[in-house]
Amino acid sequence: MPEKKPATRGEGARAKQQLKANLSSSGFHFTQQRAAVFDFLRNVDHHPTAEEVYLAVKNQLPKVSLATVYKNLEALIAAGVASKLNYGDGSARYDIRTDHHHHARCVECGRMWDIEPTEHSAGLRKIKPARGFTVTDYRLELLGRCRDCRQ
């Protein structure tokens, strides 16, 4: 899958201001490392692992450590500007979107992408759980093989 187009300068400046505000209101400082992690998440078209984030950020900030990337990902999550996805492949993946949405995951490489709801998504609400079970949330994950793994 192709990378997202980088944000325009104005979009990037607004996103950075929002990031600073969210970090500050959550008790975190805005740092160069947090900004680099946030920028990578904003501009990638899939949901990377911490290791993928680390390798990308290391190109920009050669002295950054994997532990620093993990700490910064957790700070972004705590500040409400990113989310952590734990699915069946055993590794956490990170998403810049924090709204309720669904995903497609490649069963070969493990990469994940957002999928947008369709008019059929409302049908999920019609599924009735077993008697006595209260639904508090749900998630939909489509499993398959991505274009790269099919080739």
C-alpha positions in Angstrom: 0.0 0.0 0.0 1.4 3.5 -0.8 2.3 6.0 1.9 -0.1 8.8 2.7 0.7 12.1 1.1 2.5 14.3 3.6 0.4 17.0 5.2 0.7 20.5 3.9 2.6 23.0 5.9 -0.5 24.6 7.3 -2.0 21.2 8.2 1.3 20.2 9.9 1.4 23.5 11.9 -2.2 23.0 13.1 -1.5 19.4 14.0 1.6 20.4 16.0 -0.3 23.1 17.9 -3.1 20.6 18.7 -0.4 18.1 19.8 1.2 20.6 22.1 -2.2 21.5 23.6 -3.1 17.9 24.2 0.3 17.0 25.7 0.2 20.0 28.0 -3.3 19.3 29.2 -2.3 15.7 30.0 0.8 16.7 31.9 3.4 15.9 29.2 6.0 18.1 27.5 6.2 18.7 23.8 9.6 17.2 22.7 11.4 16.7 19.4 11.1 12.9 19.8 7.3 13.1 20.5 6.8 15.4 17.5 8.8 13.0 15.3 6.7 9.9 16.4 3.5 11.9 16.0 4.5 13.1 12.5 5.4 9.5 11.4 2.0 8.2 12.6 0.2 11.1 10.8 1.9 10.4 7.5 2.0 6.6 7.2 -0.9 4.7 5.6 -1.0 1.7 7.9 -0.7 1.1 11.6 2.9 0.5 12.4 4.5 -1.5 15.3 6.7 0.4 17.7 9.7 -1.1 15.9 8.6 0.4 12.6 8.1 3.8 14.2 11.5 3.5 15.8 13.3 2.7 12.5 11.5 5.6 10.8 12.2 8.1 13.6 15.8 6.9 13.9 16.4 8.2 10.3 15.5 11.6 11.5 16.9 11.4 15.1 19.8 9.0 15.0 20.3 9.0 18.8 16.7 8.0 19.6 16.3 4.6 21.3 13.6 2.0 21.0 12.7 2.6 24.7 12.2 6.3 24.0 9.9 5.6 21.1 7.8 3.3 23.3 7.6 6.0 26.0 6.6 8.6 23.5 4.0 6.3 21.9 2.5 5.8 25.4 2.6 9.5 26.1 0.7 10.2 22.8 -1.9 7.6 23.8 -2.3 9.1 27.3 -2.7 12.5 25.7 -5.5 11.2 23.5 -3.8 11.8 20.1 -3.1 8.2 19.2 -4.4 4.8 20.0 -2.8 1.4 20.6 -4.3 -1.7 18.8 -3.7 -5.2 20.2 -4.8 -7.8 17.8 -4.1 -11.4 17.1 -0.6 -11.1 15.7 1.0 -10.6 19.1 2.4 -7.1 18.6 0.8 -3.8 19.4 0.2 -1.4 16.5 -0.4 2.3 16.7 -3.0 4.5 15.1 -3.2 8.2 14.8 -7.0 8.0 14.8 -8.7 7.8 18.1 -12.3 7.6 16.9 -14.2 4.3 16.7 -13.4 2.7 13.3 -12.6 -0.6 11.8 -9.5 -2.3 10.4 -8.2 -4.7 7.7 -5.2 -6.8 8.7 -2.9 -8.8 6.4 -2.5 -12.3 7.9 0.9 -12.7 6.3 2.8 -9.5 7.1 0.6 -8.2 9.9 0.2 -4.7 8.5 -3.1 -3.0 9.3 -5.1 -0.3 7.6 -8.3 1.7 8.4 -11.5 0.8 6.7 -14.3 3.3 6.4 -17.8 2.3 7.4 -20.4 1.7 4.7 -24.1 1.6 4.8 -23.8 -2.1 5.8 -21.9 -1.3 9.0 -25.2 -0.4 10.7 -26.0 -4.1 10.4 -23.4 -4.8 13.1 -25.7 -3.2 15.6 -28.4 -5.8 14.8 -26.3 -8.7 16.1 -27.8 -9.9 19.3 -25.4 -11.4 21.9 -26.2 -14.3 24.2 -28.7 -13.8 26.9 -27.3 -12.0 29.9 -24.3 -10.6 27.9 -24.0 -6.8 27.8 -22.1 -5.3 24.9 -19.8 -2.4 25.9 -18.0 -2.0 22.6 -17.1 -3.8 19.4 -14.5 -3.9 16.8 -14.5 -5.2 13.3 -11.3 -6.6 11.7 -11.2 -7.9 8.2 -8.5 -10.5 7.6 -6.9 -11.2 4.3 -3.7 -10.7 2.3 -2.5 -7.3 1.2 -1.4 -6.5 -2.3 2.3 -6.9 -1.5 1.9 -10.4 0.1 -0.3 -11.6 -2.8 2.4 -11.0 -5.4 
